Amino acid sequence: MRALAELDESSYGGCDVCGKPIGASPLEALPWAALCVEDAARR
């Protein structure tokens, strides 16, 4: 799973587009989130 691989790489919780932290609340709701709120809103 991607989230487990990111945990191993210490990159879990970072936005795939901008690299900023996704934040605790979005990750609690969707642990597999790959985009921050701002970048997700642009899609």
Residue frames as a rotation matrix with the C-alpha (Angstrom) as fourth column:
MET 1
0.579 0.815 0.000 0.00
0.815 -0.579 0.000 0.00
0.000 0.000 -1.000 0.00
ARG 2
0.183 -0.482 0.857 1.15
0.439 -0.739 -0.510 3.48
0.879 0.470 0.076 -0.81
ALA 3
0.718 0.140 0.682 0.60
-0.449 -0.655 0.608 4.88
0.532 -0.743 -0.407 2.70
LEU 4
0.908 -0.408 0.099 2.78
0.185 0.600 0.779 2.15
-0.377 -0.688 0.620 4.21
ALA 5
0.287 -0.827 0.484 5.54
0.925 0.108 -0.364 2.83
0.249 0.552 0.796 1.70
GLU 6
0.281 -0.131 0.951 5.36
0.048 -0.988 -0.150 6.56
0.959 0.087 -0.271 2.50
LEU 7
0.949 0.036 0.314 5.62
-0.310 -0.083 0.947 5.77
0.060 -0.996 -0.068 6.21
ASP 8
0.646 -0.753 0.126 8.78
0.692 0.648 0.319 3.79
-0.321 -0.119 0.939 5.51
GLU 9
-0.043 -0.645 0.763 10.18
0.856 -0.418 -0.305 6.71
0.515 0.640 0.570 3.50
SER 10
-0.382 0.006 -0.924 9.08
0.744 -0.591 -0.311 9.28
-0.548 -0.807 0.221 6.12
SER 11
-0.997 0.045 0.068 7.09
0.010 -0.757 0.653 11.11
0.081 0.651 0.754 3.44
TYR 12
-0.339 0.932 -0.126 3.57
0.884 0.361 0.297 10.28
0.322 -0.011 -0.947 4.66
GLY 13
0.255 0.600 -0.759 1.32
0.811 -0.560 -0.171 13.31
-0.527 -0.571 -0.629 5.00
GLY 14
-0.530 -0.480 -0.700 2.89
-0.010 -0.821 0.570 15.49
-0.848 0.309 0.430 2.32
CYS 15
0.556 0.759 -0.338 0.96
-0.283 -0.209 -0.936 16.80
-0.782 0.616 0.099 -0.67
ASP 16
0.183 -0.444 0.877 1.92
0.750 0.640 0.168 15.15
-0.636 0.627 0.450 -3.99
VAL 17
0.654 0.134 0.744 1.60
0.675 -0.548 -0.495 18.49
0.341 0.826 -0.449 -5.82
CYS 18
0.649 -0.324 0.689 3.16
-0.268 -0.944 -0.192 21.15
0.712 -0.060 -0.699 -3.60
GLY 19
-0.206 -0.787 -0.581 4.86
0.317 0.508 -0.801 19.09
0.926 -0.350 0.145 -0.88
LYS 20
-0.446 0.111 0.888 3.20
-0.730 -0.619 -0.289 20.97
0.518 -0.778 0.357 1.97
PRO 21
-0.983 0.146 0.114 1.85
0.030 0.735 -0.677 18.95
-0.183 -0.662 -0.727 4.92
ILE 22
-0.524 0.852 0.009 -1.70
0.299 0.174 0.938 17.75
0.798 0.494 -0.346 4.30
GLY 23
-0.450 0.335 0.828 -2.73
-0.782 -0.596 -0.183 18.29
0.432 -0.730 0.530 7.91
ALA 24
-0.962 -0.004 0.275 -4.13
-0.183 0.754 -0.631 16.09
-0.205 -0.657 -0.726 10.64
SER 25
-0.198 0.978 0.061 -7.86
-0.466 -0.039 -0.884 16.62
-0.862 -0.204 0.464 10.02
PRO 26
0.343 0.333 -0.878 -7.86
-0.939 0.148 -0.310 15.63
0.026 0.931 0.363 6.34
LEU 27
-0.528 -0.618 -0.582 -5.64
-0.590 0.760 -0.271 12.64
0.610 0.200 -0.767 7.08
GLU 28
-0.809 0.341 0.480 -7.95
-0.290 0.478 -0.829 11.52
-0.512 -0.810 -0.288 9.87
ALA 29
0.219 0.957 -0.190 -10.89
-0.629 -0.011 -0.778 11.65
-0.746 0.290 0.599 7.47
LEU 30
0.976 0.021 -0.218 -9.00
-0.196 0.527 -0.827 10.11
0.097 0.850 0.518 4.51
PRO 31
0.523 -0.826 0.210 -5.73
-0.128 0.167 0.978 8.46
-0.843 -0.538 -0.018 5.60
TRP 32
0.048 -0.483 0.874 -4.91
0.840 0.493 0.227 7.79
-0.540 0.724 0.429 1.93
ALA 33
0.919 0.318 -0.235 -5.20
0.176 -0.861 -0.477 11.51
-0.354 0.397 -0.847 0.96
ALA 34
0.115 -0.904 0.412 -2.45
0.971 0.189 0.143 12.54
-0.207 0.384 0.900 -1.45
LEU 35
-0.278 -0.145 0.950 -3.28
0.543 -0.839 0.031 16.24
0.792 0.525 0.312 -1.84
CYS 36
-0.892 0.024 -0.451 -3.54
0.366 -0.545 -0.754 19.17
-0.264 -0.838 0.477 0.55
VAL 37
0.007 0.984 -0.178 -6.91
0.628 -0.143 -0.765 20.92
-0.778 -0.107 -0.619 0.80
GLU 38
0.094 -0.004 -0.996 -5.84
-0.432 -0.901 -0.038 23.73
-0.897 0.433 -0.087 -1.54
ASP 39
-0.769 -0.452 -0.452 -4.60
-0.596 0.251 0.763 21.45
-0.231 0.856 -0.462 -4.31
ALA 40
-0.757 0.580 0.302 -7.59
0.564 0.812 -0.147 19.10
-0.330 0.059 -0.942 -3.92
ALA 41
0.116 0.837 -0.535 -9.93
0.291 -0.543 -0.788 22.08
-0.950 -0.064 -0.306 -4.36
ARG 42
-0.255 -0.300 -0.919 -8.26
-0.703 -0.595 0.389 22.97
-0.664 0.745 -0.058 -7.68
ARG 43
-0.983 -0.182 0.038 -9.18
-0.117 0.762 0.637 19.59
-0.145 0.622 -0.770 -9.17
